[in-house]
């Protein structure tokens, strides 16, 4: 990666996607932040090459 990093998701889009899938806004608001945190961390790890392949079959 060349000096950039993922900081977060477009939460408005994520909320609209959840609503389109018929999910309760309360459930989306509860579950989305912890999921976003893990995904952002993992995306940045993989982009910088510091992510592990644990759990993936080669």
Secondary structure, 3 states (H helix, E strand, C coil): CCCCCCCCCCHHHHHHHHHHCCCCHHHHHHHHHHHHHHHHHHHHHHHHCCCCCCCCCC
